Amino acid sequence: MSKLDTELERKLVQRQEENRLRTLMPPKNLIDFSSNDYLGLSELKEIQDLSSKIASSYPFVLGGKGSRLISGNHSIYGDFEEWLAHFHGKESALVFNSGYSANLGVFASLPQKGDRVIYDSLSHASIRDGLRLSLAGSFSFKHNDLNHLEDRLKQDWKGNTIIATESIFSMHGDRSPLKEISGLAKKYGAEVWVDEAHATGIIGNAGRGLVDELDLSQEIDLCIHTFGKALGAHGAAVLSSNIKRNFLINYARSFIYTTALPPSSLADSWAAYTYMSGSEKERLSLFANVELFSEAKNNSGPIQVFSGNGQNLSRVQSALEESGFYAKAILPPTVPLGEERIRICIRANHSPKHILSLKKLLKSTN
Ligand SMILES: Cc1ncc(COP(=O)(O)O)c(C=O)c1O
């Protein structure tokens, strides 16, 4: 074993001893309360058929063949991006290979040296990784804490200020107070950028997201919509101005230095978007199921959290599995120490019987 491997192994053993070792598991044949396929679209035959129809109206190419700037800019890209910009009411859209690479590209390239990004402390790793690559200053504000955000905004700053947050937080499931954040941004002359990953398809008119639901499309300067969660597909788009789009094409390294997504993947996302925006029934079922699980009407979303009463949550996860349910224990470093939780993702296609059984099981572990 090399010296490096010995050192790496020591770290892994330490992680295992702390009960935090991540491992890849084969798929479990259990009732799934862990995936982000909130509307249950990922296996829908109608979407598969629609995707084939869209794909067949373009020349067939198996893969991206090259980066978008070299040979991968298949004609479906421009058409889908135009559709997305129109759907979300923004000047332009730019597709990225994933939400991770969209956030990496946006936060690493758009804020310039001398600018600052003030971001919610629970922002997704992809936002924080982008900021680590950025030349701009970055400062977190306490999760959803408007007073702390305003304290940050009051601090003198010569360059541009960008406030970054998510619509629905991926590990907590709560919503960002976007209306108030937008008000503060106006007061202090800041831009607001919102990652809509867990809101796309779920809230807003025809699933346009939280920005749309709060009628803030004109106020929010940039949104990231991902295709891999409620849309059940893969990829992401940045919705913003033409200038920001052109800047990303020129400077976002996660856009430039990678092979374009295959056209079939765009056809899948386009089909899922088309279906999702035209069908309310999944959203209605989803929110009926959320209500059944959470017994709360207001502001509750598909991501529900079970924190337990100091129980070992890995054991709770195993107990759920023995009863046929899969919901994942989220442990540090994904969440801070002391904030371990079982993350329960409610879906439109869960049966009420399964939701009630899971609820009962969780209660019995308390
Ligand atoms: C808030 C948020 N943004 C971005 C991403 C990354 O998106 P993708 O899975 O498409 O890379 C995720 C996924 O976990 C997320 O939860």
PDBQT file of the ligand as one rigid body, heavy atoms in Angstrom, charges set to zero:
ROOT
HETATM    1  C1  LIG A 401     -30.300  22.847  -3.609  1.00  0.00    +0.000 C 
HETATM    2  C2  LIG A 401     -29.573  22.001  -4.591  1.00  0.00    +0.000 A 
HETATM    3  N1  LIG A 401     -28.902  22.597  -5.590  1.00  0.00    +0.000 NA
HETATM    4  C3  LIG A 401     -28.229  21.881  -6.503  1.00  0.00    +0.000 A 
HETATM    5  C4  LIG A 401     -28.188  20.512  -6.443  1.00  0.00    +0.000 A 
HETATM    6  C5  LIG A 401     -27.408  19.750  -7.463  1.00  0.00    +0.000 C 
HETATM    7  O1  LIG A 401     -28.234  19.361  -8.505  1.00  0.00    +0.000 OA
HETATM    8  P1  LIG A 401     -27.869  18.085  -9.395  1.00  0.00    +0.000 P 
HETATM    9  O2  LIG A 401     -28.269  16.892  -8.600  1.00  0.00    +0.000 OA
HETATM   10  O3  LIG A 401     -28.630  18.263 -10.655  1.00  0.00    +0.000 OA
HETATM   11  O4  LIG A 401     -26.390  18.129  -9.603  1.00  0.00    +0.000 OA
HETATM   12  C6  LIG A 401     -28.879  19.842  -5.438  1.00  0.00    +0.000 A 
HETATM   13  C7  LIG A 401     -28.874  18.362  -5.403  1.00  0.00    +0.000 C 
HETATM   14  O5  LIG A 401     -28.646  17.718  -4.447  1.00  0.00    +0.000 OA
HETATM   15  C8  LIG A 401     -29.577  20.603  -4.468  1.00  0.00    +0.000 A 
HETATM   16  O6  LIG A 401     -30.227  20.004  -3.470  1.00  0.00    +0.000 OA
ENDROOT
TORSDOF 0
